[in-house]
Amino acid sequence: MTCLQLADQNLPVLSPEDTVVRALKLMDGHTCNGLPVISENKYKGLIERGTLLNYDEDPETKIKELLDELKPVSIHGSNHFLKSVPLVKLYRTNVIPVVNEEGDYQGSITHLDLIQALGNFSGAGEYGALIVLAVEQPKLIFSELNTIMESDGATILHYNVSPIAASSVMEVTIGLDKKEISTIIASLERYNYTILFTSGEDMLESQLEDNYNNLMNYLDI
């Protein structure tokens, strides 16, 4: 999915002639901490709520007087929507304006739409179980994991791999199309995989806690 496909074109925008009080009312009404400023369909920048509050004693101040304080946050519509995630963290905003190569405004990605897209992308909304493993990077063999899952008749819906900080251990999340995974868990244990979390037919909570504690002890070595 591209950023343009995810962009909400119904989110209100501001013009340089709008006032601080109008901008704050629009942000309150749409539960956002920033809005794009547009002039002749050209994107000028994002005005943040915190900036506007600095001028709340003079609420009739116009946005055109604050252009130097706009944030340059934006993303091209042709980019994959995941490229917008770092911008949310960098600018601490829940609105990411989308533009084309010419700087024309094309809509904005809101935090709610982004969360929903991330959920769909990760398979979080699908029926089935999740298994989270801790695997040392040299031992991460996807063909072996595929064989374990498929031998029990399960289809892997998605993988997600992320490093555990300051270690060679990877956190591997596997989404499956079935919930009854007791035999899969048994197979993973036979192959000496460390299981951090499961949903579906879960391991005992005490056993998962032991696995997690063992991993933490290993990382402290």
C-alpha positions in Angstrom: 0.0 0.0 0.0 1.3 3.4 -0.9 1.1 6.6 1.2 -1.3 8.1 -1.3 -3.6 5.1 -1.0 -3.7 5.5 2.8 -4.0 9.3 2.7 -7.2 10.8 4.2 -8.4 13.7 2.0 -11.1 14.7 4.4 -8.8 15.9 7.2 -9.1 19.7 7.2 -6.2 21.9 6.1 -5.3 25.4 7.0 -4.5 28.4 4.8 -2.1 31.2 5.7 -5.1 33.4 6.2 -6.6 31.2 9.0 -6.3 32.3 12.6 -4.8 30.6 15.6 -8.2 30.2 17.2 -9.6 28.5 14.1 -6.6 26.1 13.8 -6.9 25.1 17.5 -10.7 24.4 17.1 -10.0 22.2 14.1 -7.3 20.3 15.9 -9.6 19.8 18.9 -12.5 18.6 16.6 -10.3 16.1 14.8 -8.1 15.0 17.8 -4.8 15.8 16.1 -1.7 17.7 17.2 -1.0 19.3 13.9 -2.5 20.3 10.6 -1.1 21.0 7.1 -0.9 24.5 5.8 -1.8 24.8 2.1 -1.6 27.7 -0.3 -2.9 27.3 -3.8 -2.7 23.5 -3.2 1.0 23.7 -2.4 2.1 22.2 0.9 3.9 24.8 3.1 4.4 22.8 6.2 2.8 21.4 9.4 1.7 23.7 12.1 1.8 22.1 15.5 -0.6 22.6 18.4 2.3 23.5 20.7 3.3 26.3 18.4 -0.3 27.7 18.3 -0.6 27.6 22.1 2.3 30.1 22.2 0.0 32.6 20.6 -3.3 31.8 22.4 -3.2 35.2 24.1 -3.6 36.7 20.6 -6.0 34.1 19.0 -6.6 36.3 15.9 -2.9 35.9 14.9 -2.9 34.5 11.4 -0.9 31.4 10.3 0.9 33.5 7.7 2.7 35.2 10.6 4.0 31.8 11.8 5.3 30.3 8.5 8.9 30.3 9.9 7.6 27.9 12.6 6.1 25.3 10.3 7.6 21.8 10.5 8.8 20.3 7.1 7.3 16.9 7.7 5.8 15.3 4.6 6.1 12.1 2.5 5.7 11.4 -1.2 2.5 9.6 -2.1 4.4 7.0 -4.1 6.3 5.8 -1.0 5.3 2.6 0.8 3.2 3.5 3.8 5.8 2.0 6.2 8.1 4.8 5.3 5.8 7.2 7.2 6.3 5.4 10.5 9.8 6.9 11.3 8.3 10.4 10.6 5.7 9.9 13.3 8.5 9.1 15.8 10.8 11.9 14.6 8.3 14.7 14.7 6.0 13.2 17.4 3.0 13.9 15.2 -0.2 12.0 14.5 -0.6 13.6 11.1 1.7 13.0 8.2 1.0 15.1 5.1 1.3 13.4 1.7 2.6 15.3 -1.3 3.6 14.6 -4.9 6.9 15.4 -6.7 5.7 18.9 -7.4 4.8 19.6 -3.7 1.1 19.5 -4.3 -0.9 18.4 -1.2 -2.6 15.0 -1.6 -4.0 14.3 1.8 -2.7 13.2 5.2 -2.0 9.9 6.9 -3.6 10.0 10.4 -2.4 7.9 13.3 -5.6 5.8 13.4 -5.3 4.9 9.7 -1.7 4.1 10.2 -2.3 1.8 13.1 -5.0 0.0 11.2 -2.7 -0.4 8.2 0.1 -1.7 10.4 -2.3 -4.2 12.0 -3.4 -5.5 8.6 0.2 -5.6 7.4 1.3 -7.7 10.3 -1.7 -10.0 10.2 -2.8 -9.0 13.7 -6.5 -9.0 12.6 -6.4 -12.4 11.1 -7.7 -15.7 12.7 -5.0 -17.9 14.0 -2.1 -18.1 16.5 1.0 -16.1 17.1 4.3 -17.6 18.1 7.2 -15.5 19.2 10.7 -17.0 19.3 14.1 -15.9 20.4 16.7 -17.2 17.9 20.4 -16.4 17.6 21.0 -14.9 14.2 23.3 -17.6 12.9 20.7 -20.2 13.8 17.8 -18.5 12.1 16.9 -20.9 9.4 13.5 -20.1 7.8 13.4 -23.4 5.9 13.5 -25.3 9.2 10.8 -23.2 10.7 8.6 -23.6 7.6 9.1 -27.4 7.8 8.0 -27.4 11.5 4.9 -25.4 10.8 3.9 -27.1 7.6 4.4 -30.6 9.0 1.5 -29.9 11.3 -0.7 -28.6 8.5 -0.3 -24.9 9.4 0.2 -22.2 6.9 2.4 -19.3 7.8 0.6 -16.0 7.2 3.5 -13.7 8.0 6.9 -13.5 9.6 8.3 -10.5 11.5 11.9 -10.4 12.5 13.5 -7.7 14.7 16.8 -7.7 16.6 16.9 -7.7 20.4 19.1 -4.7 21.3 22.8 -5.2 21.9 22.8 -8.9 21.1 22.9 -11.4 18.2 19.5 -12.7 19.2 16.5 -12.1 16.9 12.9 -11.9 18.0 10.9 -13.9 15.4 7.1 -13.5 15.3 5.2 -16.1 13.3 1.5 -15.8 12.4 -0.3 -19.0 11.6 -3.7 -19.8 10.1 -4.7 -22.1 13.0 -5.1 -21.8 16.8 -4.4 -25.4 17.9 -0.6 -25.3 18.0 0.3 -27.7 20.9 2.1 -30.1 18.5 3.9 -27.2 16.9 5.1 -26.0 20.3 6.3 -29.5 21.1 8.2 -29.6 17.8 9.8 -26.3 18.5 10.9 -27.5 21.9 12.5 -30.6 20.4 14.5 -28.3 18.1 15.5 -26.3 21.2 13.8 -23.1 20.2 13.2 -20.5 22.9 9.5 -19.6 22.9 8.8 -16.2 24.4 5.1 -15.9 23.7 2.2 -17.8 22.1 -1.5 -17.1 21.5 -3.9 -19.8 20.6 -3.2 -23.0 22.5 -0.8 -21.4 24.9 2.1 -22.8 26.8 1.7 -22.5 30.6 2.4 -18.9 31.7 5.0 -20.1 34.2 6.9 -21.9 31.3 6.9 -18.8 29.2 8.2 -16.8 32.1 11.0 -19.3 32.6 11.9 -19.0 28.9 11.9 -15.3 29.1 14.0 -15.2 32.2 16.5 -17.7 30.7 16.8 -15.4 27.7 17.5 -12.3 29.8 20.1 -14.2 31.8 21.8 -15.2 28.5 21.8 -11.6 27.3 23.4 -10.5 30.5 26.4 -12.9 30.1 
